[in-house]
C-alpha cells in the first residue's frame, strides 16, 4: 500500500501538468478540429504530444543537473529581460485563457441547466461560482492542496472523455488516416492554419516547460530521480494524447459527420443527445467542467509562481499582492458572460498566441543546454541538438500558421 502511494505521489507533477494543459482551451481546439476536419488532424496531436514529452523531460533534467529552474537560468545566464519577456508573454496568454475558460464553462452549464430548470441558470452565476471556488482554493496557499484537488478533477475529466470516445468512436481506418500529416482544404468559414496552430499552442505550451522546472525543484528531485522524472513526463504526455484524441473523436462523430462546423461548444450538447442519449451529454458536460476547473487552478497561480521563481525566493501564494493579482486574473472570467463575447474565438486566439512564444523557448533551452560550464558532462548531445533544431523549425512553421490564421480571422471581422 505504501509503495502504491509513493508511486502515485511520484506522478502528481505529471498529473498537474496534464491538468494545466488539457483544459477548456484544449477541449475547444480539439473539438473544433474534430468538428471541422474529422480525424484528419490527429497527426497534429501526436506530434504535439511527442514534442511536449521531449521538452518536459529535457527541462526537468536541466533542473536536476543545474539545480536552477528555467526562469532563474534565463535571468542569470542569458539576461534578466529574457526572464521578464516570458513572464509577460505567459501572463498575457493565461489572461486570454481565463476569459475563454470561464466563458465556455458558463455557456455549457447554462445550456445544460435548461434540462432541469425552465429557462436555465444565467451564465454569469455559473462563472461567478467557478471563479469563487478556484479562488478559495488559491487562498489556502498550498501547492500540495492544488495538486490533490487537481488530480481529482483530472481523473473525472479523463474518465468522462474516454467514455465519450467509445460511445462516438469513428472508424479505425479514419483514425489511422489521421496520423498522415496534411492540411485539409479550407472553406470560406474555416481556417485550418489557425486550428492547427491553436492545437499546437494548447499542447506545446511554453509555460508548461517553465512550470515543470519549478515543480521538479519544489519536489526536491535530484539526478538520482531521473527515471522517476522521465516516467512522470511520459505519463503526462500519454494522458494528453489519449484525452485530446478522445475529444477530437467525439466532435468528429457528433458534428463532422453532419457537416456542422463548431461555433459554440454548447452545440455538442444539442447534437450528442440524439446520437448517444442524455447520459452522453451529462458525461461530456461533467468532463468539460472538470477540464475547465483543472486548468483554472494553475492559470490563477501561474503569475505568483513565476514571480517567486524569478526573484529566487521560496514560493508563497499567501502574499497579499499575489492574492490581489489572482483575484484580478480570476475576475477576467466574467468578461464573456457580461459582454456576450465569443468564448471560442477568444480561446482559439489565445492558444494560437502560444505558438508564437514557442520558438523563443526552444532557443533559450538550446543555448543553456550547450553551456559546458552550466551542464558539465550533461551538456546536450548532437542528437538532442538535432531534435531541438527540428522542433525549432516546427515551432517557426506553427508561428507562421498562427500569424496567418489570426490575421485572416481579424480581416474577416
C-alpha positions, 0 to 999 in steps of 0.5 A, a space after each residue: 500500500 505504501 509503495 502504491 502511494 509513493 508511486 502515485 505521489 511520484 506522478 502528481 507533477 505529471 498529473 498537474 501538468 496534464 491538468 494545466 494543459 488539457 483544459 477548456 482551451 484544449 477541449 475547444 481546439 480539439 473539438 473544433 478540429 474534430 468538428 471541422 476536419 474529422 480525424 484528419 488532424 490527429 497527426 497534429 496531436 501526436 506530434 504535439 504530444 511527442 514534442 511536449 514529452 521531449 521538452 518536459 523531460 529535457 527541462 526537468 533534467 536541466 533542473 536536476 543537473 543545474 539545480 536552477 529552474 528555467 526562469 532563474 537560468 534565463 535571468 542569470 545566464 542569458 539576461 534578466 529581460 529574457 526572464 521578464 519577456 516570458 513572464 509577460 508573454 505567459 501572463 498575457 496568454 493565461 489572461 486570454 485563457 481565463 476569459 475563454 475558460 470561464 466563458 465556455 464553462 458558463 455557456 455549457 452549464 447554462 445550456 445544460 441547466 435548461 434540462 432541469 430548470 425552465 429557462 436555465 441558470 444565467 451564465 454569469 452565476 455559473 462563472 461567478 461560482 467557478 471563479 469563487 471556488 478556484 479562488 478559495 482554493 488559491 487562498 489556502 496557499 498550498 501547492 500540495 492542496 492544488 495538486 490533490 484537488 487537481 488530480 481529482 478533477 483530472 481523473 473525472 475529466 479523463 474518465 468522462 472523455 474516454 467514455 465519450 470516445 467509445 460511445 462516438 468512436 469513428 472508424 479505425 481506418 479514419 483514425 489511422 488516416 489521421 496520423 498522415 500529416 496534411 492540411 485539409 482544404 479550407 472553406 470560406 468559414 474555416 481556417 485550418 492554419 489557425 486550428 492547427 496552430 491553436 492545437 499546437 499552442 494548447 499542447 506545446 505550451 511554453 509555460 508548461 516547460 517553465 512550470 515543470 522546472 519549478 515543480 521538479 525543484 519544489 519536489 526536491 528531485 535530484 539526478 538520482 530521480 531521473 527515471 522517476 522524472 522521465 516516467 512522470 513526463 511520459 505519463 503526462 504526455 500519454 494522458 494528453 494524447 489519449 484525452 485530446 484524441 478522445 475529444 477530437 473523436 467525439 466532435 468528429 462523430 457528433 458534428 463532422 459527420 453532419 457537416 456542422 462546423 463548431 461555433 459554440 461548444 454548447 452545440 455538442 450538447 444539442 447534437 450528442 443527445 440524439 446520437 448517444 442519449 442524455 447520459 452522453 451529454 451529462 458525461 461530456 458536460 461533467 468532463 468539460 467542467 472538470 477540464 475547465 476547473 483543472 486548468 483554472 487552478 494553475 492559470 490563477 497561480 501561474 503569475 505568483 509562481 513565476 514571480 517567486 521563481 524569478 526573484 529566487 525566493 521560496 514560493 508563497 501564494 499567501 502574499 497579499 499582492 499575489 492574492 490581489 493579482 489572482 483575484 484580478 486574473 480570476 475576475 477576467 472570467 466574467 468578461 464573456 458572460 457580461 459582454 456576450 463575447 465569443 468564448 471560442 474565438 477568444 480561446 482559439 486566439 489565445 492558444 494560437 498566441 502560444 505558438 508564437 512564444 514557442 520558438 523563443 523557448 526552444 532557443 533559450 533551452 538550446 543555448 543553456 543546454 550547450 553551456 559546458 560550464 552550466 551542464 558539465 558532462 550533461 551538456 546536450 548531445 548532437 542528437 538532442 541538438 538535432 531534435 531541438 533544431 527540428 522542433 525549432 523549425 516546427 515551432 517557426 512553421 506553427 508561428 507562421 500558421 498562427 500569424 496567418 490564421 489570426 490575421 485572416 480571422 481579424 480581416 474577416 471581422 
